[in-house]
Every structure is written in structure tokens, then in C-alpha cells.
Amino acid sequence: MKKILKAALVASTILFSTSCSKDFLEVAPTDAISKDQIFSSVDGAYVALNGIYRNMYTIQLTKEGSSRHHNFGEGAVHIFTDLRGEDLYPATGGYGWFNDDYNLIDRSAGTGRPTFVWRYYYSLINNANEIIANIDGISGEDELKNDVKGQALAIRAHSYFKLVQLFQFTYKGNESLPGVPLYTEPSVATTEPKDRSTVQEVYDLILSDLIEAETLLNGQTQSHVSHIDEAIVDGLLARVYLVQNEWAKAAEYATKARNGVVLSDITSGVDRAGRDNGWLWGLQINNEQQTTYASFFSHMDNTTFNYASLGQQKCINKKLYDHLSATDVRKALILDPADVDPQDPYAIREYMYYKFRMSNPTTWDSDYVMMKSDEMLFIEAEALAMLGQDANAATLLQEIVGTRDSNTDVSGLTGQALMDEIKIQRRIELWGEGHRLLDLLRRKEDLDRRDGGHNEPLAQTLQLASGQKEWILQIPQDELDQNGNIKIQND
């Protein structure tokens, strides 16, 4: 853990270091300023905070310092988690990126995916801890200090929430199982590595951080579309309570999160952050910080020259396509089998989904979606249905389905038919946004890729029963080698 927690907080070119010279920030290429300097003002704290956000979409280097084109922060997590489900699949193997996620091979201790996820989220956590530990001692306006601290707490909560879902089975029924180690102070050279806290303890910290963040961010104005505000914290709370089966709280916070925010326009390319576009939270990418081929849109945009068009065109499950009526705007974004052209890389495989499209393919400055009002509506609808409030849940479902297809009426559904429709509409609407694996895990559902149009030889695994070891990642071998206090490895 000591080495893994020596991760960067990048603000333009500024990195936190937790090496022996732990009191310094390294500024490329040769300059150095101390942490005391950067935390001498609120402006400096914002620089540190912005560095965390940039780390959420930049290329993540391996411990050897090399880059891999399937490790680029949150967007990479969205892709690999959806590929481990049944709704998103590549047309062919292409250049090989993410293939071992798709066939469920890349989950053992010595492979790259667990190491990337561990290093990435613990780098966010450690740098959030730096801010949390230092912000109270800075002189400045309390409102601004609260803004910085609230965002850092929310980032830490978000990171632990992702870690505990990927390295252990879902919360309900597994509360006493080992989750992940908890660190709430900055890591330094003398930091004692920790054992895995229980799932319950991890969720307790997540909720504590989010509740404090909500208080600190109350009434604050979102200063940038990438920055977390109270509405985003409410959305994170809705996600957590959904996993915990706290249906009333999930519905309450989902309602608060999407209050006053329109539903997104799914036909627009899903590449521009902003509340007026239905996004609660997005990572804004500019053309100076884009990562070109090692990026979300390189792997997900089926309309331009990138890794997707070079053999890894991204497709949607045939069953989801078949569920949509001919008048649904989402169906028009999916390649009908009759329109396949074997000579055209942009139309080479049936069920290619043109949901994600760069507005400016030459600049690669397309934003990464982190949370939309659509997702909050689905959380609210599912939670209300679980509470037996079918009429209210169906009304909500009709709100989004009606915007996609005015000829489809789901407002009269009840019982299991209603829940089934909520589930399948959520799968269609949130395709590619990183939710499917986590939904399967929280519901303890089996994986079934059969009859979905999948590339079966590449997939290798077409069915997987709930609870099997392949669902979750093992603790990275690097962590085990450095942390003798971890007593239990995942099977």
C-alpha cells in the first residue's frame, strides 16, 4: 500500500508525492514547491482539487511508468464494468484493449485490471485525504473552504464506493465480509498498511463522508461542470442507498438530485456536460488535456477513426434492440441488421450503437458523463416500485419512455411487469455509462449473454451464476506483496 498510495494529484503538471521527500509537491519538469505553499491559500487548495478531477480522466501509468490505452480514469472503469455484463460487447477483438475484461479473465491478482482499479481509486483517496487534512488550517472564507472540503469528502466516498463494489460482493447479506482497507489520513513513508475493513465499515465511512459533504456544500453554487455540488452528493447518496436496499432514502435523494434538471437528449452524442443537457456531473475535457486514443470516445464512438472503428465497434445486446419499438429514437441510433455493410468500418456489425459521438473528432474534447438526471429517475422509479408504490413508479417511467417514444405507454404497468420494464429501460438508457455490472451485483442476478448477438468465441463466458468468484476482482498482487496486514484474499 505504501507504494501504491504514492499516487499523483495532477493539477496541470502538479503532483503530490508521498515519497521520503513527502513534504513537497513536484512540478514538472524541475521546479518544486512545498505542500505548505499550495495549502497556504484557498486558491491553492482549489488547484489541488482540480488536480484530482483531472486525474479522473487522464492516462493512468503503471508502476513501471508505462501507459496502457485501456487505463484512463473513470471512463475506463465505465467501459470495463459494462463489458463484464451482457449489454455491451465488441464486434471483434481489434487491438485487444478491454478484451480480457469482456471475457472475464482480467480479475486475478497478477493481472492488470485489479491493479489499475486499486491504484487509480487509492490515488484519488490519498489526494482527497491531503485536502481534508489541510483545508481547515487555511485562512480564508469559510464558504470557499467548505466547498473544497465537501468536494474532497465526496470524491473519497465515490472512490471507496467503487472499490467496495468491485472487490467484494454487494452490501446486502455480505456486511461482515472483508471489503477494502480504509485510509482517512494522507499516506506518508511511515504509514502502516491496513487490513481490509468490513463491507459495513466501508459503507459507514462512505455515508459519513457524503452526509458531511452534503452539509458543507449546502447552498453552494457549482463553479464548474466537473465540480461536485450538493445535487451530485444527493445523487451519490441515492446510489449508495439503492445498493443498501434503503428504498425510501434512495427515492428521496434521487428526487433531490434531479430537482429542476431536465432529462438528457440521448440523440445529441452524449459528449457535452451541463445541467441544461440533463447531466448532473460530467468531466469536462478540453483539447489541451484530451488523451486521444487512450480515451473513452476512442473506444466507444462508432462514427470516427479510433480503436472502435479498428475492429472493436461497440454493440448493444440484441434483446434490448428488439425491445424497442420502431418509433423509439434510441432504436434509430442502433444499426439494423439490414443496414450492415461489410466494407464499411462504421457499419460493419449489426447492433452497433451510435450513442456516444464526438462533436469535434479532430480535437477529442468530448466530456465524460458521470451522472445524469435519467439515472436518478430510474433510481426513484425502482425504489418506489420496491416500496409498492406502483402508480407513482409507472408515472416516472412513462416520463422518460415518453420522451424517447411518444407511441409507447408504460403508465399502466404494475407488479413484476413494471419492475421488469424499469430494469430493461434502465439497461437501454444507461448503456455504456458504467452501471450494468454493478446492477447485476446488487440484485444478485445471473449473467446471461445467450441470444444477445455477442461475439461468442471472444466472450468465452456466456453464462455466470450469481455469487461465483469471477464476478469480483482479486486484491492486486502488488498490494499483497507490500501489505502483510491483509489476511484474506478473494478466491
N, C-alpha and C positions, 0 to 999 in steps of 0.2 A: 504493500500500500504506500510506503514512503515514496517509492519511485513513481508509482502511478499518480500519486497526488502532486507530483511536481509538474503539474499541467499549466498551460498558458492561459492567462487572461489577456486577450488581444484587444487593444484599443488603438486602431490604426496599426501601429507597429509596436505597441507597448505590451510587455508580457510580465506577469507576476512570476517570480521564481521562488521555489521553496528549497533551494539547494543550501549548501553551507553558507553562502552569502545571502541568507534568507531575508535580510533586511533591505534588499534592493530590488528595484524594478529594472529590467533590461530593456533598453530602447535600441532597436536595430538602426544602424549596424554597430556602432561603437559606443554611443553615449549611455550614461546610466544615471537614474535619479532614484532617490530612496522612496520607500513606501511612505515615510513621514511627509515627504514633499507632495506626493499625489493625494494623500489624505489630510492635507493641510487646509483644504477648502472643499466646499460642496461641489464646485466646478470640477475639481479633481476627482471627486467620488463619482460624478456623472461620467467622466472619462473611463473610469474603471468599469462602471455599469455598462456603458456602451460596448466595451470590450467583450463582456460576457455575451451580449446579444450577437456580436459579430462571430464569436466562437460557435454560435449555434447554426451557422451556415457555411463556415469556412472548411477547407480540407483539413481533416484530422490526420496528423502524421503518426506513423508507427513509432515504436520505441527506438527503432534504428534510424528514424528521421526520414523515411521514405513516405511517399504519398500513394494512396490507393484510390481508384476512381469510383469506389462504392462506399467511401467513408467521408461524408461531407456534412456532418452535423445532423440536425433534426430531419432534414429531407431524406437522408439515407435511412434513418430509423423508420420513417413513414413507408418507404419502399420495401424494405426487407420484412417489416411486420406484415404488410399486406400480401407480399409474395408467399409468406408462410401460411396464408389462408387459402381459400378456394376461389376468390372472386377476381384476382388479378394474376395474369400469367404472361410470360414472354412467348413470342411467336416461335423463336428458335434460340439456340444458345448464344449466338452473336459473339461478342468479345469475352463472354464469360462472367461479366460482373453480375453479382447477385444470384448466380445460378445455384450456388451451394445453400443459399437461403431458401430458394424455391423448392429444392429437393430435400430440405430439412437436414442436410449434412452438417452445415456450419453452426454447430451448437456445442461441441465438445470443448474441453478446457484448453486444448492446444491450438484451436482454430482461431481465425481472425475475428469472427463476429462477436463472440463474448468479450474479447479483449478491447475491440473498438467501443462497444457499448459501455463497458466498465470505465475505460479511460475517459471517454467523452463526458459521461454524466458526472463522474467524480471531479473532472476538471471544472465543470460548471459549479458544482457544490463547493469545492475548495475556494474558488474565487468569489462566490457569494458569501462564504464564511469570512473572507477578508473584509468585505464591505460591512457585513453585520458587526464584526468585531471592532471596527474602527469608526463607523459613522457617528456614533453618539458622542465621541470626543472631539468632533469637528465643530468649530464655531461657524454659525450661520443660521439662516432662518429654519425654524422647526418644520415648517411646511415642506421645504425642499429636502431636509434630512429625512423626514418621514416618507417622502416619495421614493428616495433612493433605497432606504431600508426596506420598505414594503415590497418593492420590486425584487430586491435580493432574496427576501424570505420566500416570495412566490416562486422564483427560479429554483431555489433549493427544494421546495416542496414538489414542484413539477419534476425535477430530476430524480428525487427519491421515489416518486410515484411511478415513473417509467422503470426504474431499476427493480423495484419490488415486484412489478408485474411480469418482468421478463426473466427474472432469476428465481421466481417461486410461483407456485400455483396461486389461484385467486384468493382473495381475502376470506370469503365466507367458507367456514369449515376448516381453514388452514391457519387460523390466527396464531397458533403456538409453534408453527414450523419456522425454521430459520429463514430470515429474509436477507437483508444486506447489512453490512457494517454502517453504523451511524456516526458521522463526524459533524460536530456543530461549531468547532473552532478551526482556524486555519491550520493546515498541516505544516509542520516545520521538521527540521532534520531529526529532532528528538521525539517526534510524535510516536506514541506507542500504537502499533497496528491493533485493530479491534476485531473481535469475533463478530459473527453475524447476529444482529438483533432479531428478535422475533418479528413475524409479519405484523402482529398487533402493535409492537413498539414502533415500527416504521410508520404505520398508519397514524399512530398517535402524534408523532412528530410532524407528519405531513399536515394533519388537520390543525395542529397548534400553529404551525408556520402560516398557513393560509388564513386562519382566523385573525392572527395578529396583523398579517398583511392587509386584510380587508379593513381593519380599523385604521391602520396608518394611511391607507390610500383613499379613505372615505372623503368624498368631495373633491379629490384631486382631478385635474384635467389631464387627459392623455396628451403628452407633449410630442409624441412620435408614434406612428402606427406600429412600430416594433416594440414599444414600451408597454409593460403590463400596467393596467389600471384596475380599479375596483370591479368593473364589469368582467374583466378577464379572470380575476381571482374568483368571482362568483361562478364563472364557468368551470374553473378548475375544481372548486368545491362540488359543483354538480357532478362532475366526472367521478370524483372520489366517492361521494355518497351513492352514486349509481353502482359502483363496484361493491360497496358495502351493503347493498340492498336496503339502504335507508331511503325508501321511495319518496316519502313526504319531503324530506330535505333535498333530495335530488331534484324534485319538481320545483320546489321553492327557489333554489339557487339558479336553476336553468331559466326560470321565468325572469328573475332579476337580471341575469346576464344578458339576455336578448332584448330587454325592455328598450323600445324605441329604435331597434336596429332592424333594417329590412332583411328579407331573405335574399340570398345571393342570386346572381344571374349566372346559372351554370353554363350558358351558351357563350360567355364572354372570354373563355380561355383560362379562367381561374388563375390569373397571374398578377392581379393588382390588389394590394392591400387597401383597406379603408372601410369605415363603418357604412359609408354610403353604398358600398358594394357588398354588404352583408358579412364582412369579415370583422370579428371581434379582435382577432390578433393575427398579425402576419409579420413575417420577417422581410423587411424591405431591402431589396438587393439593388445596388447601383452599379453602373458599368465599370467602375474602378475596383469594385470588390467582388465581382462575379467570378465564378470558378470554372466557367466554360464547360468542358466535357465532364469534369468531376462535379456534376450538379444534378439537382432534381429534374430539371427540364431536359437535360441531355438524355436522361433515361426514360422520361415519361411523355415527352412531346412527340407524337407520331407524325408531325407535319413538316419536319425540317431535318437537315443533316446533323446527325448526332448518334449516340450509341443506340437509341431506339431504332432509328432507320437503318442501322447497320446490322440488323438481324434480331434485335431484341424489341421489336414492336410490342407495345403493351396492349393486352386484350382483356375484355371483360367476360365473365362467366356467361356461357350461352343461356343458362336458365334465367339469368337476370334480364338478358336481352329479350328473351321470349315472353317475359312477364310484362313488358312494356307494350302499350297499345301503339298503333301506327301513328297516332296523333301526338304522342308524347315527345316533347322537344329533346329529351335525352336520347331517345331512340335514333333521332336524326344525327346524333354525334357518334354513332356506332356503325362500323362498316357492315353492311348487309352481305351475306354470302354471295348474293347475285352480283355484287359490285366488285368482287375481288379481281385484281389484275396481277398475275404472277410476275410481270415485268416492272411493276411499279412498287418501289420500296415503301411508299406511303399508302399503299392499298393492297398489300401483298397477302394479308391474312384476315380471314373473316373475324368479326367481333373486335377489331382494333377500335379502341375508344379514343376519340379526339377531344377529351375533356380538358386536358392541360395543353395550352398552346401559348407560346411566347408572342407577346405583342411586337417585340423587336428582336428577331432571331439573330441579327448581326451584333447586338450589344449584350445579349444574355442577361439583361437586367430585369428578370421576372421574379416576382416576390413568392415566398413560400407561405402557404396557408398553415396556420397553427390552430385556429379555432373560428368557426363560423356560427352565425345565428341558426342556420339549418340544423347543426348538430344539437344545439340547445333545445330546439323544438322537438327533436326526436327523443332526447332525454326526458323532457317533460311529458311527452305523449306516452312513452314506455312506462314511466313511473306512475302516471295516473292510471294506466291500464292495469298495472300490478296492484294498485290500490282499489280496483273495482270501479273506477270512475270512467266507464267505457264511453259514455256520451261525450264527455269533455276531451278524452283522448282521441276519439274519432274526429271531433271537430278540428283539433290541432293537426291531425294527419291530413285532413282534407285541405287545410290551409296551404300546405306545401305541395301536395299532389296536384291540387287545382292550379297552381302556378306553372306546373310542368305540363299538365294535360287537362284542359278545361272540359274534356269529354269523359273524364274518369271521376266517379263518385264513390268515395270510401266512407262517407259520413255516417252510413247506417250500420257499419260493421260492429260486431260485439264479440266478446269472449275470445276463444282461440283464433278465430278468423281475423279479428282485429290485431291481436298480438303478432300473428304471422305476417300481416301486411305491414305493420310498423317495422318489423325486422327486415323484411326484404326491401322496403323503401329506403331504410337507413343504409343497407348494403349498396344499393344503387347510387344514392345521393352522395355518400361519403367515400366512394371508391377512390383509392389512391391517396387518401388522406391519413392513413396510418391507424385505422380503427379495427380492422377485421380480426386480426389475431387476438387482440385484447378483448373483443366482444365474444369470441369463441371461448376464451379462457374464463371470463367472468360468468358466462352462462353454463360452463362445463358441458359444452356441446362437442360432438364428434366432428372431425374433418371429413368431408366427402367431396372429392373433386370429380367423381364419375359423371359422365354425360355433360360436362361443363365446357367442352371444347379444348381442354388442356393439351399441352404438349406432353403426352404421357411418358415417352421414353426419357425426356428431360426431367419431368416431375418425379419419377421413380415412386414416390409415395402418393397414392390416390386416396387412401383412407387411413385415418388415425383416430383411435378411440380416445375419448376424454380421459385425462389422468395419466397418459403414457409419458415416459421421460422425455420424448422428443419434443414435447410442447415448450419446454423451458430451457434456458441456456445454463451451461455449467459455469461455475466460478472460474475465471481465467487462470491458467497455469502460472502465469507471471505473478498473479496475486498470491496464489498458494505458496510459491517459492519465497516470497518476501514477507508473508504474513503467517507465522506459525500459530497464531491465535485462532485462526479459522479451523474449527473442529469438524465441520460437516460439509462435504461436497455433494452437490446434486448428482443423482445417478446418471 
